[in-house]
């Protein structure tokens, strides 16, 4: 049995942590780098700046995707569909939800992707 209140609290903490990490990277919740981002004077050329910017964009995109997953899980709790695979409609195992509360796919569907 899933404790929805505890899961909601865990997801809220995870979301706050992810948003904080995005902010530290200089990115918005959607993963876009904030304007005026200063990469510092330690970069000797445009190539190094481009490489650093590309790395930051990749990290921001990954964190933003995780925020979206957490938001989807929180919405599913509110809608009463939490723990149901969004692909096949089967129940997601409680062990998977405990290990990864933001899961929206069962193990079988996740392994197909």
MODELLER restraints for C-alpha pairs under 7 A, 6 or more apart:
rsr = mdl.restraints
at = mdl.atoms
rsr.add(forms.Gaussian(group=physical.xy_distance, feature=features.Distance(at['CA:2:A'], at['CA:94:A']), mean=6.93, stdev=0.5))
rsr.add(forms.Gaussian(group=physical.xy_distance, feature=features.Distance(at['CA:4:A'], at['CA:77:A']), mean=6.99, stdev=0.5))
rsr.add(forms.Gaussian(group=physical.xy_distance, feature=features.Distance(at['CA:7:A'], at['CA:101:A']), mean=6.77, stdev=0.5))
rsr.add(forms.Gaussian(group=physical.xy_distance, feature=features.Distance(at['CA:8:A'], at['CA:74:A']), mean=6.46, stdev=0.5))
rsr.add(forms.Gaussian(group=physical.xy_distance, feature=features.Distance(at['CA:11:A'], at['CA:70:A']), mean=6.13, stdev=0.5))
rsr.add(forms.Gaussian(group=physical.xy_distance, feature=features.Distance(at['CA:11:A'], at['CA:101:A']), mean=6.92, stdev=0.5))
rsr.add(forms.Gaussian(group=physical.xy_distance, feature=features.Distance(at['CA:15:A'], at['CA:67:A']), mean=5.89, stdev=0.5))
rsr.add(forms.Gaussian(group=physical.xy_distance, feature=features.Distance(at['CA:15:A'], at['CA:70:A']), mean=6.41, stdev=0.5))
rsr.add(forms.Gaussian(group=physical.xy_distance, feature=features.Distance(at['CA:18:A'], at['CA:63:A']), mean=6.22, stdev=0.5))
rsr.add(forms.Gaussian(group=physical.xy_distance, feature=features.Distance(at['CA:18:A'], at['CA:67:A']), mean=6.52, stdev=0.5))
rsr.add(forms.Gaussian(group=physical.xy_distance, feature=features.Distance(at['CA:19:A'], at['CA:29:A']), mean=6.14, stdev=0.5))
rsr.add(forms.Gaussian(group=physical.xy_distance, feature=features.Distance(at['CA:22:A'], at['CA:28:A']), mean=6.30, stdev=0.5))
rsr.add(forms.Gaussian(group=physical.xy_distance, feature=features.Distance(at['CA:22:A'], at['CA:29:A']), mean=6.59, stdev=0.5))
rsr.add(forms.Gaussian(group=physical.xy_distance, feature=features.Distance(at['CA:22:A'], at['CA:60:A']), mean=6.10, stdev=0.5))
rsr.add(forms.Gaussian(group=physical.xy_distance, feature=features.Distance(at['CA:22:A'], at['CA:63:A']), mean=6.76, stdev=0.5))
rsr.add(forms.Gaussian(group=physical.xy_distance, feature=features.Distance(at['CA:25:A'], at['CA:56:A']), mean=6.97, stdev=0.5))
rsr.add(forms.Gaussian(group=physical.xy_distance, feature=features.Distance(at['CA:26:A'], at['CA:33:A']), mean=5.81, stdev=0.5))
rsr.add(forms.Gaussian(group=physical.xy_distance, feature=features.Distance(at['CA:26:A'], at['CA:34:A']), mean=5.68, stdev=0.5))
rsr.add(forms.Gaussian(group=physical.xy_distance, feature=features.Distance(at['CA:26:A'], at['CA:37:A']), mean=6.56, stdev=0.5))
rsr.add(forms.Gaussian(group=physical.xy_distance, feature=features.Distance(at['CA:27:A'], at['CA:33:A']), mean=4.14, stdev=0.5))
rsr.add(forms.Gaussian(group=physical.xy_distance, feature=features.Distance(at['CA:27:A'], at['CA:34:A']), mean=5.21, stdev=0.5))
rsr.add(forms.Gaussian(group=physical.xy_distance, feature=features.Distance(at['CA:27:A'], at['CA:60:A']), mean=6.44, stdev=0.5))
rsr.add(forms.Gaussian(group=physical.xy_distance, feature=features.Distance(at['CA:28:A'], at['CA:34:A']), mean=6.47, stdev=0.5))
rsr.add(forms.Gaussian(group=physical.xy_distance, feature=features.Distance(at['CA:29:A'], at['CA:64:A']), mean=5.83, stdev=0.5))
rsr.add(forms.Gaussian(group=physical.xy_distance, feature=features.Distance(at['CA:30:A'], at['CA:64:A']), mean=5.48, stdev=0.5))
rsr.add(forms.Gaussian(group=physical.xy_distance, feature=features.Distance(at['CA:31:A'], at['CA:60:A']), mean=4.66, stdev=0.5))
rsr.add(forms.Gaussian(group=physical.xy_distance, feature=features.Distance(at['CA:31:A'], at['CA:61:A']), mean=4.90, stdev=0.5))
rsr.add(forms.Gaussian(group=physical.xy_distance, feature=features.Distance(at['CA:31:A'], at['CA:64:A']), mean=5.09, stdev=0.5))
rsr.add(forms.Gaussian(group=physical.xy_distance, feature=features.Distance(at['CA:33:A'], at['CA:57:A']), mean=6.99, stdev=0.5))
rsr.add(forms.Gaussian(group=physical.xy_distance, feature=features.Distance(at['CA:43:A'], at['CA:49:A']), mean=6.16, stdev=0.5))
rsr.add(forms.Gaussian(group=physical.xy_distance, feature=features.Distance(at['CA:69:A'], at['CA:102:A']), mean=5.75, stdev=0.5))
rsr.add(forms.Gaussian(group=physical.xy_distance, feature=features.Distance(at['CA:70:A'], at['CA:102:A']), mean=5.08, stdev=0.5))
rsr.add(forms.Gaussian(group=physical.xy_distance, feature=features.Distance(at['CA:73:A'], at['CA:82:A']), mean=6.51, stdev=0.5))
rsr.add(forms.Gaussian(group=physical.xy_distance, feature=features.Distance(at['CA:73:A'], at['CA:102:A']), mean=5.20, stdev=0.5))
rsr.add(forms.Gaussian(group=physical.xy_distance, feature=features.Distance(at['CA:73:A'], at['CA:104:A']), mean=6.85, stdev=0.5))
rsr.add(forms.Gaussian(group=physical.xy_distance, feature=features.Distance(at['CA:76:A'], at['CA:82:A']), mean=4.55, stdev=0.5))
rsr.add(forms.Gaussian(group=physical.xy_distance, feature=features.Distance(at['CA:83:A'], at['CA:91:A']), mean=5.82, stdev=0.5))
rsr.add(forms.Gaussian(group=physical.xy_distance, feature=features.Distance(at['CA:83:A'], at['CA:92:A']), mean=5.06, stdev=0.5))
rsr.add(forms.Gaussian(group=physical.xy_distance, feature=features.Distance(at['CA:84:A'], at['CA:90:A']), mean=5.66, stdev=0.5))
rsr.add(forms.Gaussian(group=physical.xy_distance, feature=features.Distance(at['CA:84:A'], at['CA:91:A']), mean=4.61, stdev=0.5))
rsr.add(forms.Gaussian(group=physical.xy_distance, feature=features.Distance(at['CA:84:A'], at['CA:92:A']), mean=5.55, stdev=0.5))
rsr.add(forms.Gaussian(group=physical.xy_distance, feature=features.Distance(at['CA:85:A'], at['CA:91:A']), mean=5.99, stdev=0.5))
rsr.add(forms.Gaussian(group=physical.xy_distance, feature=features.Distance(at['CA:85:A'], at['CA:92:A']), mean=5.81, stdev=0.5))
rsr.add(forms.Gaussian(group=physical.xy_distance, feature=features.Distance(at['CA:85:A'], at['CA:104:A']), mean=5.50, stdev=0.5))
rsr.add(forms.Gaussian(group=physical.xy_distance, feature=features.Distance(at['CA:85:A'], at['CA:105:A']), mean=4.48, stdev=0.5))
rsr.add(forms.Gaussian(group=physical.xy_distance, feature=features.Distance(at['CA:85:A'], at['CA:106:A']), mean=5.37, stdev=0.5))
rsr.add(forms.Gaussian(group=physical.xy_distance, feature=features.Distance(at['CA:86:A'], at['CA:104:A']), mean=5.76, stdev=0.5))
rsr.add(forms.Gaussian(group=physical.xy_distance, feature=features.Distance(at['CA:86:A'], at['CA:105:A']), mean=5.80, stdev=0.5))
rsr.add(forms.Gaussian(group=physical.xy_distance, feature=features.Distance(at['CA:87:A'], at['CA:105:A']), mean=6.49, stdev=0.5))
rsr.add(forms.Gaussian(group=physical.xy_distance, feature=features.Distance(at['CA:87:A'], at['CA:109:A']), mean=6.76, stdev=0.5))
rsr.add(forms.Gaussian(group=physical.xy_distance, feature=features.Distance(at['CA:92:A'], at['CA:105:A']), mean=6.77, stdev=0.5))
rsr.add(forms.Gaussian(group=physical.xy_distance, feature=features.Distance(at['CA:92:A'], at['CA:106:A']), mean=4.71, stdev=0.5))
rsr.add(forms.Gaussian(group=physical.xy_distance, feature=features.Distance(at['CA:97:A'], at['CA:103:A']), mean=6.23, stdev=0.5))
